[in-house]
Amino acid sequence: MRTLSECWLKGAYQGSRWLLPLRPLGALYQWAMARREQAYRKGRKITWKAPVPVIVVGNITLGGTGKSPLVAWLASWLVAQGWSPGIVSRGYGGKAPHYPLLVTADTDVAESGDEPLMLAQQTGLPVAADPQRARGVQALVEAGCDIILSDDGLQHLALARDIELVVIDGARGLGNGRCLPAGPLRESPSRLRRVDAVIVNGDPQPPLPVSSVTTMQLAPLCWRRLEDGERFPLTPLPFTLPVHAVAGIGHPERFFRTLSALDVEGEWHPLADHQHFDADALNFADTRPVIMTAKDAVKCYALAPANSWVLDVEAMLPPEFEHWLAARLSALS
């Protein structure tokens, strides 16, 4: 059974008529966000400028768009170019005893939140979780990082940024094009014209209010057995069918479509984004294999049954984007 928030999000993307009475509130929210941005731009609110370049990877929509895979790709690309990147994140879902929290592959997910821990494990780079991103950035700079990637934080204007990248889900686009609570937007669609690049995850279906976009694809990489981390190729499947597939991410349907494309069959279990897992959440009546995302896996090491698997994915971007980014970074130095 869908929760109220899931029903609302589906309606916001599909343009359901029952959201029409919320349009005045959406217009008020859009006005307030525009006023807030103007206050930072004109110096009425304080912005902290880091001593190193900052790249923000964010979105203007609710629901998953693929930001974290892009951050992981950028981290790998920057290392290949000779940079020493660090990653800062709000650490949603985590509660640390102190901040900034320097996240390692062994950090307790209850302290870090799922996305910082996932990125620390995937990249092996310094990761800081801190609701005050400027404080997290300072810790990363002190740790020797010479460039910062902010996972999310487009609306966190207290941290100055040199490059803004916005990720849009290609299938869902901007939904009904209205701001919260009348639609799925955190800011006006016109915000896309003020960022440095709009990156569409998948083939863009609805039109966007920008003249140029970069298309990103999320490609399945391998199967990873959760209990020991051993990796297996995509084919043949290293587990039997049918399966139980769980997804506590912003857009579970994308994960399930990927599984179907890999000829995985079974029951799909969409969960809330940043879902808190306990043993009951993975306690199915049968012994089918359990398949999950990398984001969910970091919360399930001690909970999942033995026959649990992770589908690792990687972002793929065109060479033109790499050339553009290299030129932008060169212009900053």
Summary of the structure (lengths in Angstrom):
residues: 333
radius of gyration: 19.9
end to end distance: 52.8
largest distance: 59.9
contacts: 1085
relative contact order: 0.15
helix: 34%
strand: 23%
